[in-house]
Amino acid sequence: MSVPAYHESLPYIDTLSPEDLLAARALIAAETSSSPNTSPLKTTPKSPSFTPALQTELLRIASSTPLTPLDTKRYEAQDLPPTSTTQETAPILSKAYTSAAYLSSRLQNLQLLEKHGANAWLLSNYHLEATLKEIEADLADTKRQIDEVNAARQRRQGNVKGEMVGLEDAWRKGVGRVLETEIAAEEMRAAIREELRKRGGA
């Protein structure tokens, strides 16, 4: 059995007329128009700031300039000159060793990616899906608890509605009696003053 959604900010035993709702909305609109705008949803958006490299790339895209291809010379074999000394061949051999080490590491990474990449990706998706299900379950449980609390509030307010109505009527009658007593006392004072005036004049 699903619990209906409740609005925890609303009372459940007070009845508001359409006129009361219109008056409340008018007050809210007047207060909103007189207060400064502090809503984060209506703030002026800031102009974006890009790094120099990103600005250069944006300019290249705007000018429809084709992307510069990668330089593959670093991956090519180094040719030794026909007649060279040890000092001349040392930098060439150093670059060749560096290129060979890089290509070997790159080949190893590509082989690992080909062997385990799809499985690792699927496993990551599985864990992410499980985490999402846990969060959704927590959210649904929290909403259910909120609805249960608000349903209990509605029941409690409904249980004391008669008592609240009786107390309000008693309060209204008490205020009315106080006003009637004050009016009667004021009329008595006026009658006494009038009687004293008449006796003084006689």
C-alpha positions as CSV (number, residue, x, y, z in Angstrom):
1,M,0.0,0.0,0.0
2,S,1.6,3.2,-1.1
3,V,1.5,6.3,1.1
4,P,0.3,9.5,-0.7
5,A,2.6,12.5,-0.9
6,Y,2.0,15.2,1.7
7,H,3.2,18.8,1.9
8,E,4.9,19.1,5.3
9,S,4.6,22.9,5.2
10,L,0.8,23.0,5.2
11,P,-1.6,22.6,8.1
12,Y,-4.3,20.0,7.6
13,I,-7.1,21.4,9.8
14,D,-7.2,25.1,8.7
15,T,-9.5,25.8,5.8
16,L,-8.5,28.7,3.6
17,S,-10.9,30.5,1.3
18,P,-9.9,31.5,-2.2
19,E,-9.8,35.1,-1.0
20,D,-7.3,34.2,1.7
21,L,-5.1,32.5,-0.8
22,L,-5.2,35.5,-3.2
23,A,-4.4,37.8,-0.3
24,A,-1.4,35.6,0.7
25,R,-0.1,35.5,-2.9
26,A,-0.4,39.3,-3.2
27,L,1.6,39.7,0.0
28,I,4.3,37.3,-1.2
29,A,4.5,39.1,-4.6
30,A,4.8,42.5,-2.9
31,E,7.5,41.2,-0.6
32,T,9.4,39.6,-3.4
33,S,9.3,42.7,-5.6
34,S,10.5,44.9,-2.7
35,S,13.4,42.6,-1.6
36,P,16.7,42.4,-3.5
37,N,17.2,39.4,-5.9
38,T,19.2,36.8,-4.0
39,S,18.0,33.8,-5.8
40,P,20.9,31.7,-7.2
41,L,18.8,30.7,-10.2
42,K,18.5,34.3,-11.4
43,T,22.0,35.5,-11.1
44,T,23.8,36.9,-14.1
45,P,26.0,34.2,-15.7
46,K,29.7,34.8,-15.6
47,S,31.7,35.0,-18.8
48,P,33.8,31.9,-19.3
49,S,37.5,32.0,-18.9
50,F,39.7,29.7,-21.0
51,T,43.3,28.8,-20.8
52,P,45.6,30.1,-23.6
53,A,45.9,26.6,-25.1
54,L,42.1,26.3,-25.2
55,Q,41.7,29.8,-26.7
56,T,44.1,28.8,-29.4
57,E,42.1,25.7,-30.2
58,L,38.9,27.7,-30.2
59,L,40.4,30.2,-32.7
60,R,41.6,27.3,-34.9
61,I,38.0,25.8,-34.9
62,A,36.5,29.2,-35.7
63,S,38.8,29.7,-38.6
64,S,38.1,26.2,-39.9
65,T,41.8,25.4,-39.9
66,P,42.6,21.7,-40.2
67,L,44.2,20.0,-37.2
68,T,48.0,19.6,-37.6
69,P,48.8,15.9,-37.9
70,L,51.0,14.2,-35.3
71,D,54.7,14.1,-36.0
72,T,55.7,10.5,-36.4
73,K,59.4,11.1,-36.9
74,R,60.1,10.2,-33.3
75,Y,58.8,6.7,-33.9
76,E,60.8,6.1,-37.1
77,A,64.2,4.3,-37.1
78,Q,67.2,6.5,-36.8
79,D,69.6,6.3,-39.8
80,L,73.3,6.5,-39.1
81,P,75.4,8.6,-41.4
82,P,77.8,6.7,-43.6
83,T,80.8,8.1,-42.0
84,S,80.4,9.2,-38.4
85,T,82.3,9.4,-35.2
86,T,81.2,8.3,-31.8
87,Q,80.2,11.8,-30.8
88,E,77.9,12.0,-33.8
89,T,76.3,8.6,-33.3
90,A,75.8,9.0,-29.5
91,P,72.7,11.4,-29.8
92,I,71.2,9.2,-32.5
93,L,71.6,6.0,-30.4
94,S,70.2,7.8,-27.4
95,K,67.1,8.8,-29.3
96,A,66.7,5.3,-30.7
97,Y,66.9,3.8,-27.2
98,T,64.3,6.3,-26.0
99,S,62.0,5.6,-29.0
100,A,62.4,1.8,-28.5
101,A,61.5,2.0,-24.8
102,Y,58.5,4.1,-25.5
103,L,57.2,1.9,-28.3
104,S,57.7,-1.2,-26.1
105,S,55.8,0.3,-23.3
106,R,53.1,1.5,-25.7
107,L,52.8,-2.0,-27.2
108,Q,52.5,-3.5,-23.8
109,N,49.7,-1.1,-22.7
110,L,47.8,-1.7,-26.0
111,Q,48.0,-5.5,-25.4
112,L,46.8,-5.1,-21.8
113,L,44.0,-2.8,-23.0
114,E,43.0,-5.3,-25.7
115,K,43.0,-8.2,-23.2
116,H,41.4,-6.6,-20.1
117,G,39.9,-3.3,-21.3
118,A,36.4,-4.5,-22.1
119,N,36.2,-6.6,-18.9
120,A,37.4,-3.7,-16.7
121,W,34.9,-1.4,-18.4
122,L,32.1,-3.8,-17.8
123,L,33.1,-4.4,-14.2
124,S,33.3,-0.6,-13.6
125,N,29.8,-0.2,-15.1
126,Y,28.6,-3.0,-12.8
127,H,29.9,-1.3,-9.7
128,L,28.5,2.1,-10.8
129,E,25.1,0.5,-11.4
130,A,25.2,-1.1,-8.0
131,T,26.0,2.2,-6.4
132,L,23.2,3.9,-8.3
133,K,20.7,1.3,-7.1
134,E,21.8,1.8,-3.5
135,I,21.4,5.6,-3.8
136,E,18.0,5.3,-5.4
137,A,16.9,2.8,-2.7
138,D,18.1,5.3,0.0
139,L,16.2,8.1,-1.7
140,A,13.0,6.0,-2.0
141,D,13.3,5.1,1.7
142,T,13.8,8.7,2.7
143,K,10.7,9.8,0.7
144,R,8.7,7.0,2.3
145,Q,9.8,8.1,5.8
146,I,8.9,11.7,5.0
147,D,5.4,10.7,3.8
148,E,4.9,8.5,6.9
149,V,5.8,11.4,9.2
150,N,3.5,13.8,7.3
151,A,0.7,11.3,7.4
152,A,1.2,11.0,11.2
153,R,1.1,14.8,11.4
154,Q,-2.2,14.8,9.4
155,R,-3.7,12.2,11.7
156,R,-2.7,14.0,14.9
157,Q,-4.0,17.3,13.6
158,G,-7.3,15.6,12.6
159,N,-7.6,14.0,16.0
160,V,-7.3,17.4,17.8
161,K,-9.4,19.3,15.3
162,G,-12.5,19.2,17.5
163,E,-10.6,20.3,20.5
164,M,-8.9,23.2,18.5
165,V,-12.3,24.3,17.2
166,G,-13.8,24.2,20.7
167,L,-10.9,26.2,22.1
168,E,-11.1,28.8,19.3
169,D,-14.9,29.2,19.9
170,A,-14.3,29.5,23.6
171,W,-11.5,32.1,22.9
172,R,-13.9,34.1,20.6
173,K,-16.6,34.0,23.2
174,G,-14.2,35.1,26.0
175,V,-12.9,38.0,23.9
176,G,-16.6,39.0,23.2
177,R,-17.5,38.9,26.9
178,V,-14.4,41.0,27.8
179,L,-15.5,43.6,25.2
180,E,-19.1,43.5,26.4
181,T,-17.9,44.0,30.0
182,E,-15.7,46.9,29.1
183,I,-18.6,48.5,27.2
184,A,-21.0,48.0,30.1
185,A,-18.4,49.5,32.5
186,E,-17.9,52.5,30.3
187,E,-21.7,53.0,30.1
188,M,-21.8,52.8,33.9
189,R,-19.1,55.4,34.3
190,A,-20.9,57.7,31.9
191,A,-24.2,57.2,33.8
192,I,-22.4,58.0,37.1
193,R,-20.8,61.1,35.7
194,E,-24.1,62.3,34.4
195,E,-25.8,61.6,37.7
196,L,-23.1,63.5,39.6
197,R,-23.5,66.4,37.1
198,K,-27.2,66.6,37.7
199,R,-26.8,66.6,41.5
200,G,-24.2,69.2,41.3
201,G,-26.4,71.4,39.2
202,A,-29.4,71.0,41.6
